[in-house]
């Protein structure tokens, strides 16, 4: 007997299919809201300045729109998460190349010194060699961590739209940020028992939202 179809796969494939329609503004807005912070933070950690990271974010979104039609959803071959990592890494390297070219044209940095991409203070310690391999283990580990953080933040935002805000604050501090129940109670002016109750109320909602987001893109 054939195995029943995986509904989560259908969900991911369906949304990716909708994203291939550039006129589907709702799906693209959903994509942008979910992944903009992930891409931006990752670009900063790779060594870009804030301005460069913003440009890398915009170029990544444009690149996804242009190249998504070529992406065939098959987690066994290449997950969407890995594909998006590659798209982001290439745009980060583009920014570092652009930085190098500008330095060559100017002949020196704005301060009068010869440009040095190894300068820890001015360039966030980044060089293009650090991300030469978009599939490198260190880069993937960093991406996976940021990916999980993005899903957690998005799930909490969805829960906040449905539940009592104070309960959400208690759950976020206690469970997500791992404060002690006593510290949470003191910070928010509630009893420790109230903190435990908030966890009991919010946990099922958070798990549901996180699971749905996790099923959307992998």
Buried (B, 14 or more C-beta within 10 A) or exposed (E): EEEEEEEBBEBBBEBBEBBEEEEBEEBBEBBEEBBBBBBBBBBBBBBBBEEBBBBBBBBBBEBBBEEBEEBEBEEEEBBBBBBBBBBBBBBBBBBBEEBBEEBEEEEEBEEEEEBEBEBEEBBBEBBBEBBEEBEEEEBBEBBEEBBEBBBBBBBBEBBBEEBEEEBBBBBBBBBBEEBEBEBBBEEBEBEBEBBBBBBEBBEEBBEBBBEBBBBBBB
